[in-house]
Amino acid sequence: MDFQNLNEFFKASNYYPYEEEIISILRRLDRNDDGRLTASELFSGFKALPAKEFKPKDLKALYS
């Protein structure tokens, strides 16, 4: 998955990120710095936090 794939995915999801946001996602998840995400890189970047670390008040702070 590369920049174009991510851009198309977001647009299909009715989300229109800035180019900088897509680049940030790639930089954060792309472990070998080749500009593409492997399935392993993608899935490791979207692992959920353990339930004990999630606090509803944290979510509330994001939207206040």
MOPAC internal coordinates of N, CA, C and O (Angstrom, degrees):
PM7 1SCF
backbone

  N    0.0000 0     0.00 0     0.00 0    0    0    0
  C    1.4310 1     0.00 0     0.00 0    1    0    0
  C    1.5226 1   107.11 1     0.00 0    2    1    0
  O    1.2310 1   120.87 1   -49.99 1    3    2    1
  N    1.3124 1   115.93 1   130.01 1    3    2    1
  C    1.4627 1   120.35 1  -178.89 1    5    3    2
  C    1.5334 1   110.22 1  -122.20 1    6    5    3
  O    1.2310 1   120.89 1     8.96 1    7    6    5
  N    1.3195 1   115.89 1  -171.04 1    7    6    5
  C    1.4623 1   121.67 1  -178.13 1    9    7    6
  C    1.5248 1   111.19 1   -53.63 1   10    9    7
  O    1.2310 1   120.55 1   131.11 1   11   10    9
  N    1.3167 1   116.55 1   -48.89 1   11   10    9
  C    1.4654 1   120.79 1  -177.04 1   13   11   10
  C    1.5264 1   111.60 1   -62.99 1   14   13   11
  O    1.2310 1   120.67 1   137.80 1   15   14   13
  N    1.3310 1   116.33 1   -42.20 1   15   14   13
  C    1.4620 1   120.36 1   178.29 1   17   15   14
  C    1.5223 1   111.51 1   -61.44 1   18   17   15
  O    1.2310 1   120.47 1   135.04 1   19   18   17
  N    1.3249 1   116.71 1   -44.96 1   19   18   17
  C    1.4599 1   120.28 1   178.25 1   21   19   18
  C    1.5234 1   111.17 1   -62.82 1   22   21   19
  O    1.2310 1   120.69 1   136.90 1   23   22   21
  N    1.3183 1   116.29 1   -43.10 1   23   22   21
  C    1.4598 1   120.83 1   179.70 1   25   23   22
  C    1.5301 1   110.64 1   -60.58 1   26   25   23
  O    1.2310 1   120.12 1   135.11 1   27   26   25
  N    1.3239 1   117.37 1   -44.89 1   27   26   25
  C    1.4602 1   121.49 1   179.16 1   29   27   26
  C    1.5258 1   111.46 1   -65.53 1   30   29   27
  O    1.2310 1   120.49 1   140.29 1   31   30   29
  N    1.3348 1   116.66 1   -39.71 1   31   30   29
  C    1.4553 1   120.50 1   177.70 1   33   31   30
  C    1.5181 1   110.91 1   -60.12 1   34   33   31
  O    1.2310 1   120.56 1   131.47 1   35   34   33
  N    1.3311 1   116.53 1   -48.53 1   35   34   33
  C    1.4607 1   119.75 1  -178.87 1   37   35   34
  C    1.5271 1   111.44 1   -63.50 1   38   37   35
  O    1.2310 1   120.04 1   136.95 1   39   38   37
  N    1.3024 1   117.53 1   -43.05 1   39   38   37
  C    1.4675 1   120.44 1   178.53 1   41   39   38
  C    1.5253 1   111.55 1   -61.70 1   42   41   39
  O    1.2310 1   120.31 1   139.44 1   43   42   41
  N    1.3290 1   117.01 1   -40.56 1   43   42   41
  C    1.4683 1   121.05 1   177.13 1   45   43   42
  C    1.5309 1   111.22 1   -64.40 1   46   45   43
  O    1.2310 1   120.97 1   156.41 1   47   46   45
  N    1.3301 1   115.75 1   -23.59 1   47   46   45
  C    1.4657 1   121.86 1   178.43 1   49   47   46
  C    1.5267 1   111.80 1   -94.41 1   50   49   47
  O    1.2310 1   120.67 1  -168.50 1   51   50   49
  N    1.3238 1   116.32 1    11.50 1   51   50   49
  C    1.4705 1   122.76 1  -178.90 1   53   51   50
  C    1.5232 1   113.04 1    59.92 1   54   53   51
  O    1.2310 1   120.84 1  -143.53 1   55   54   53
  N    1.3065 1   116.00 1    36.47 1   55   54   53
  C    1.4576 1   122.48 1   174.19 1   57   55   54
  C    1.5192 1   106.68 1  -124.67 1   58   57   55
  O    1.2310 1   120.60 1   -49.96 1   59   58   57
  N    1.3051 1   116.45 1   130.04 1   59   58   57
  C    1.4661 1   121.31 1  -175.20 1   61   59   58
  C    1.5284 1   110.02 1  -120.45 1   62   61   59
  O    1.2310 1   120.80 1   -98.12 1   63   62   61
  N    1.3350 1   116.08 1    81.88 1   63   62   61
  C    1.4678 1   119.54 1  -177.74 1   65   63   62
  C    1.5207 1   112.00 1   -73.89 1   66   65   63
  O    1.2310 1   121.74 1   -22.39 1   67   66   65
  N    1.3185 1   114.28 1   157.61 1   67   66   65
  C    1.4595 1   120.06 1   171.56 1   69   67   66
  C    1.5217 1   108.21 1   -69.83 1   70   69   67
  O    1.2310 1   120.36 1   -25.51 1   71   70   69
  N    1.3151 1   116.91 1   154.49 1   71   70   69
  C    1.4657 1   120.59 1   177.71 1   73   71   70
  C    1.5250 1   111.10 1   -55.63 1   74   73   71
  O    1.2310 1   120.64 1   142.05 1   75   74   73
  N    1.3202 1   116.39 1   -37.95 1   75   74   73
  C    1.4645 1   120.90 1  -179.14 1   77   75   74
  C    1.5249 1   111.34 1   -61.82 1   78   77   75
  O    1.2310 1   120.04 1   146.38 1   79   78   77
  N    1.3286 1   117.54 1   -33.62 1   79   78   77
  C    1.4611 1   120.46 1   178.98 1   81   79   78
  C    1.5259 1   111.34 1   -67.94 1   82   81   79
  O    1.2310 1   120.73 1   138.27 1   83   82   81
  N    1.3120 1   116.21 1   -41.73 1   83   82   81
  C    1.4655 1   120.15 1   178.48 1   85   83   82
  C    1.5208 1   109.97 1   -66.15 1   86   85   83
  O    1.2310 1   120.32 1   138.22 1   87   86   85
  N    1.3169 1   116.99 1   -41.78 1   87   86   85
  C    1.4640 1   121.12 1   177.43 1   89   87   86
  C    1.5231 1   110.30 1   -61.57 1   90   89   87
  O    1.2310 1   120.28 1   140.43 1   91   90   89
  N    1.3171 1   117.08 1   -39.57 1   91   90   89
  C    1.4680 1   121.05 1   178.21 1   93   91   90
  C    1.5213 1   111.56 1   -63.33 1   94   93   91
  O    1.2310 1   120.54 1   139.46 1   95   94   93
  N    1.3254 1   116.57 1   -40.54 1   95   94   93
  C    1.4659 1   120.36 1   177.33 1   97   95   94
  C    1.5246 1   109.74 1   -61.91 1   98   97   95
  O    1.2310 1   120.90 1   133.40 1   99   98   97
  N    1.3252 1   115.88 1   -46.60 1   99   98   97
  C    1.4662 1   119.47 1   179.40 1  101   99   98
  C    1.5310 1   111.26 1   -61.13 1  102  101   99
  O    1.2310 1   120.08 1   135.87 1  103  102  101
  N    1.3089 1   117.45 1   -44.13 1  103  102  101
  C    1.4671 1   120.39 1  -179.29 1  105  103  102
  C    1.5117 1   111.35 1   -63.53 1  106  105  103
  O    1.2310 1   120.88 1   141.65 1  107  106  105
  N    1.3207 1   115.91 1   -38.35 1  107  106  105
  C    1.4703 1   120.61 1  -177.98 1  109  107  106
  C    1.5270 1   112.11 1   -69.21 1  110  109  107
  O    1.2310 1   120.29 1   140.44 1  111  110  109
  N    1.3202 1   117.06 1   -39.56 1  111  110  109
  C    1.4602 1   120.71 1  -172.10 1  113  111  110
  C    1.5292 1   114.45 1   -98.12 1  114  113  111
  O    1.2310 1   119.91 1   157.45 1  115  114  113
  N    1.3165 1   117.77 1   -22.55 1  115  114  113
  C    1.4650 1   122.42 1  -174.17 1  117  115  114
  C    1.5246 1   110.92 1   -79.76 1  118  117  115
  O    1.2310 1   120.43 1   -84.76 1  119  118  117
  N    1.3097 1   116.79 1    95.24 1  119  118  117
  C    1.4628 1   121.71 1  -174.49 1  121  119  118
  C    1.5203 1   113.83 1   -70.38 1  122  121  119
  O    1.2310 1   119.67 1   146.78 1  123  122  121
  N    1.3288 1   118.24 1   -33.22 1  123  122  121
  C    1.4646 1   119.10 1  -178.00 1  125  123  122
  C    1.5314 1   112.52 1   -98.62 1  126  125  123
  O    1.2310 1   120.25 1  -174.12 1  127  126  125
  N    1.3201 1   117.12 1     5.88 1  127  126  125
  C    1.4656 1   123.53 1   172.89 1  129  127  126
  C    1.5325 1   113.09 1    57.00 1  130  129  127
  O    1.2310 1   120.92 1  -138.56 1  131  130  129
  N    1.3387 1   115.85 1    41.44 1  131  130  129
  C    1.4667 1   118.85 1   177.83 1  133  131  130
  C    1.5302 1   112.87 1  -102.18 1  134  133  131
  O    1.2310 1   120.48 1  -176.24 1  135  134  133
  N    1.3390 1   116.68 1     3.76 1  135  134  133
  C    1.4602 1   120.86 1   178.39 1  137  135  134
  C    1.5155 1   113.90 1    81.78 1  138  137  135
  O    1.2310 1   120.58 1  -174.23 1  139  138  137
  N    1.3234 1   116.50 1     5.77 1  139  138  137
  C    1.4627 1   121.87 1   179.00 1  141  139  138
  C    1.5169 1   109.29 1  -133.73 1  142  141  139
  O    1.2310 1   120.82 1   -29.96 1  143  142  141
  N    1.3233 1   116.04 1   150.04 1  143  142  141
  C    1.4524 1   120.81 1   177.58 1  145  143  142
  C    1.5210 1   109.68 1  -103.95 1  146  145  143
  O    1.2310 1   121.25 1   -53.14 1  147  146  145
  N    1.3208 1   115.21 1   126.86 1  147  146  145
  C    1.4580 1   119.90 1   171.71 1  149  147  146
  C    1.5236 1   107.19 1   -80.84 1  150  149  147
  O    1.2310 1   120.33 1   -12.24 1  151  150  149
  N    1.3183 1   116.97 1   167.76 1  151  150  149
  C    1.4641 1   120.83 1   177.07 1  153  151  150
  C    1.5264 1   109.80 1   -58.31 1  154  153  151
  O    1.2310 1   120.27 1   138.82 1  155  154  153
  N    1.3113 1   117.10 1   -41.18 1  155  154  153
  C    1.4577 1   121.77 1  -179.88 1  157  155  154
  C    1.5338 1   111.34 1   -62.33 1  158  157  155
  O    1.2310 1   120.28 1   134.37 1  159  158  157
  N    1.3217 1   117.08 1   -45.63 1  159  158  157
  C    1.4713 1   121.01 1   179.15 1  161  159  158
  C    1.5282 1   110.47 1   -63.61 1  162  161  159
  O    1.2310 1   120.84 1   137.83 1  163  162  161
  N    1.3149 1   115.99 1   -42.17 1  163  162  161
  C    1.4621 1   120.30 1  -178.67 1  165  163  162
  C    1.5237 1   111.06 1   -64.60 1  166  165  163
  O    1.2310 1   120.37 1   130.78 1  167  166  165
  N    1.3254 1   116.89 1   -49.22 1  167  166  165
  C    1.4605 1   120.07 1  -177.33 1  169  167  166
  C    1.5171 1   112.27 1   -67.72 1  170  169  167
  O    1.2310 1   119.98 1   143.35 1  171  170  169
  N    1.3063 1   117.65 1   -36.65 1  171  170  169
  C    1.4667 1   119.23 1   179.07 1  173  171  170
  C    1.5280 1   110.95 1   -67.62 1  174  173  171
  O    1.2310 1   120.22 1   152.03 1  175  174  173
  N    1.3128 1   117.18 1   -27.97 1  175  174  173
  C    1.4618 1   120.55 1   178.61 1  177  175  174
  C    1.5072 1   114.02 1   -76.67 1  178  177  175
  O    1.2310 1   120.52 1   163.20 1  179  178  177
  N    1.3228 1   116.60 1   -16.80 1  179  178  177
  C    1.4630 1   120.11 1  -177.52 1  181  179  178
  C    1.5200 1   113.52 1  -112.90 1  182  181  179
  O    1.2310 1   120.41 1  -159.22 1  183  182  181
  N    1.3021 1   116.83 1    20.78 1  183  182  181
  C    1.4677 1   119.67 1   175.95 1  185  183  182
  C    1.5267 1   108.18 1   -66.30 1  186  185  183
  O    1.2310 1   121.45 1   -41.68 1  187  186  185
  N    1.3067 1   114.82 1   138.32 1  187  186  185
  C    1.4691 1   120.52 1  -179.09 1  189  187  186
  C    1.5241 1   110.74 1   -75.74 1  190  189  187
  O    1.2310 1   121.24 1   -28.24 1  191  190  189
  N    1.3151 1   115.24 1   151.76 1  191  190  189
  C    1.4550 1   120.22 1   173.78 1  193  191  190
  C    1.5177 1   109.06 1   -72.14 1  194  193  191
  O    1.2310 1   120.01 1   -32.89 1  195  194  193
  N    1.3214 1   117.59 1   147.11 1  195  194  193
  C    1.4619 1   119.21 1   174.44 1  197  195  194
  C    1.5302 1   109.63 1   -60.04 1  198  197  195
  O    1.2310 1   120.19 1   -34.54 1  199  198  197
  N    1.3085 1   117.24 1   145.46 1  199  198  197
  C    1.4669 1   122.03 1  -175.79 1  201  199  198
  C    1.5196 1   112.40 1   -55.54 1  202  201  199
  O    1.2310 1   119.82 1   144.94 1  203  202  201
  N    1.3317 1   117.94 1   -35.06 1  203  202  201
  C    1.4627 1   120.12 1  -177.60 1  205  203  202
  C    1.5287 1   112.11 1   -65.58 1  206  205  203
  O    1.2310 1   119.75 1   159.37 1  207  206  205
  N    1.3399 1   118.08 1   -20.63 1  207  206  205
  C    1.4608 1   121.05 1  -179.76 1  209  207  206
  C    1.5214 1   112.65 1   -87.87 1  210  209  207
  O    1.2310 1   119.99 1   164.58 1  211  210  209
  N    1.3201 1   117.62 1   -15.42 1  211  210  209
  C    1.4565 1   120.59 1  -178.46 1  213  211  210
  C    1.5119 1   109.97 1   -85.98 1  214  213  211
  O    1.2310 1   121.43 1   -51.25 1  215  214  213
  N    1.3316 1   114.87 1   128.75 1  215  214  213
  C    1.4571 1   120.73 1   177.75 1  217  215  214
  C    1.5192 1   107.37 1  -126.29 1  218  217  215
  O    1.2310 1   120.07 1   -58.82 1  219  218  217
  N    1.3347 1   117.47 1   121.18 1  219  218  217
  C    1.4694 1   120.15 1  -178.67 1  221  219  218
  C    1.5216 1   113.22 1   -52.27 1  222  221  219
  O    1.2310 1   119.86 1   147.08 1  223  222  221
  N    1.3294 1   117.86 1   -32.92 1  223  222  221
  C    1.4636 1   118.94 1   179.63 1  225  223  222
  C    1.5273 1   111.47 1   -63.97 1  226  225  223
  O    1.2310 1   120.08 1   151.05 1  227  226  225
  N    1.3459 1   117.46 1   -28.95 1  227  226  225
  C    1.4660 1   120.97 1   176.79 1  229  227  226
  C    1.5236 1   110.06 1   -63.29 1  230  229  227
  O    1.2310 1   120.61 1   137.28 1  231  230  229
  N    1.3115 1   116.44 1   -42.72 1  231  230  229
  C    1.4542 1   121.38 1   178.80 1  233  231  230
  C    1.5213 1   110.80 1   -65.25 1  234  233  231
  O    1.2310 1   120.77 1   139.22 1  235  234  233
  N    1.3233 1   116.13 1   -40.78 1  235  234  233
  C    1.4645 1   121.00 1   179.53 1  237  235  234
  C    1.5250 1   110.60 1   -60.75 1  238  237  235
  O    1.2310 1   120.18 1   141.03 1  239  238  237
  N    1.3173 1   117.26 1   -38.97 1  239  238  237
  C    1.4693 1   121.96 1  -179.05 1  241  239  238
  C    1.5136 1   111.56 1   -64.01 1  242  241  239
  O    1.2310 1   120.08 1   149.42 1  243  242  241
  N    1.3269 1   117.46 1   -30.58 1  243  242  241
  C    1.4486 1   120.58 1   179.39 1  245  243  242
  C    1.5234 1   112.57 1   -65.69 1  246  245  243
  O    1.2310 1   120.56 1   149.59 1  247  246  245
  N    1.3136 1   116.54 1   -30.41 1  247  246  245
  C    1.4479 1   121.00 1  -173.85 1  249  247  246
  C    1.5222 1   114.02 1  -108.29 1  250  249  247
  O    1.2310 1   120.04 1  -166.95 1  251  250  249
  N    1.3075 1   117.53 1    13.05 1  251  250  249
  C    1.4671 1   119.28 1   178.97 1  253  251  250
  C    1.4990 1   112.03 1  -104.99 1  254  253  251
  O    1.2310 1   120.10 1   180.00 1  255  254  253

